[in-house]
């Protein structure tokens, strides 16, 4: 027995007793794991031995007393919701980061913290089993919880788990992911370090995510629900790439993992993608109009007085066929255009809604 | 049968003397040109293209013949279609000449929209009671014979295409022309009447003086010679050549490759001739050194020594060899202008620069076609000269011209001229 381990006293609660966010707020640290050189996992239990009911992808809001000042931080749960006696959060030490450093340096087994949760809506929808779980850096925590849940429940899976990190030694849960990938049918694992420094022989690709990489690694990305979490620039790139590769906004959800963000950040991000207004420019007429994501390009162009030859207005005749110089659209045609033409950059404005700013050769 | 008033062309037909070239007016007059289009391009089977002109669904190509414009396309089920390029609204042309990709056939005028089957699917502002069912694009009678597309614009297509069909389906099968790739296409407009173009192609009397490139692989003896004028040495060579023919033809046929000549040239509606010809020299292909131009052979071919299966029709000539094929279609543009469209076919997976070089593939027939264009222009200019008088065909090397002229006159008469 490790004599350094402090004793933690947890009562045996009745099996049915559940952690109640309305009443309960105290957690006791059961375990600390060093995951990588700068990432630790902290596991918490209820001192009364209550069980936790949460959904994979949710987080807890921790109220921390930092040198006499109250600080709040939210951390996604990284453990499986099937493990109900305790849950874990996984925290990366951020250079200069007040709270993450304090946690790393002072939170030890037996310590108590106050927390509120579970919270958040970055959870799997009921429909659509084909998933792309996409994370960068410590953004892996909520999608790891989702993957652990899938593995624990042995449900039929069709999951691509793609994780990017700076170097191979920064890949969190690397061994466990390999282990799950060996056992879980229907899981495809893609690990993408930005550089291969510090690893004798990295077997895969390295670099940042790009449309080319995604197209190769996840050729059916447009059919998948993408759940993305990571640093803001990573998520911005991921959102743009997913849009370019045809992932409809309705199938794209993201969780902000910026430690500074306190309040349910995922909802504005998703809503923004749905109702956003895009700039649509017509290169030959030097006109630019605004088109919201739920309107067809043609109908907005007509209202704004931009003339595009057209007839059927529902993707049958192809009269409005135009070259899309840049941007992506959600097109629902009725045979008025061929895949070969789409591949060549053409689209039908009458049955297309913008997914980004557009430049149209008209 | 009641006598009809003779047409203004009848006198010209009557004036044609057996064994002689045709009276000038048949080559030069505009009314004869109109009649030729009517008889030979609207009432007979003509070759207009290939299955592999439109390899994928949505591929379409427009071919204009006289005032008729045809759309050859492949529909969404991968079926070939030949449709008239005339909107059923007010007649506008739907597609421009040449190749394109279509998802629907949309008239640019008022956007009447047709399925690739020809069915009218959308006609804006025509009222709810408008019956679209009987307003589909008019279909054209066509046959794909071993991958060659023959159309007939008449309601009574000649039935004797059956022999051509029976013969060529079997002969072309191993070449799989249907799935070949068009590696190159050249349009040459000859300054001459279409019959001069065809007649020039029907004899090789002119070959040794005019086609040095073609003569490396082509044997002009195959199209006749006067044994009396040959030196004893040449005669011996010629006799040796015909012994070789018998031997080769027997061997090819024994291996399952029909090779003997099949002809339907006179007393018929559909004019054609086919035979597997020996390739001279290296014996493989019509290239500058008679070796194969493509290392990937056509279709299911496994050997390069199967000669040249030639096929003539009244508006086309074709050469099918182990490694590639040359297919030429002739379309009259006016009394004195004729389009010769030549296509070079290779195996669908053959890659330029790897399996074949374009120069070697096309050199011989590019040179030959240019030389022939020059010869046809000279002939046509001559027939316009008041001094022109029909001259005698060689009974050794121009017998096929006599047959062609005879067939031409017969067919004109059969259609009332």
Interface residues (C-beta under 8 A of the other chain):
Chain A: X311 X312 X316 X317 X318 X319 X335 X336 X337 X338 X340 X341
Chain B: X56 X57 X58 X101 X102 X103 X104 X106 X111 X113 X121 X122 X124
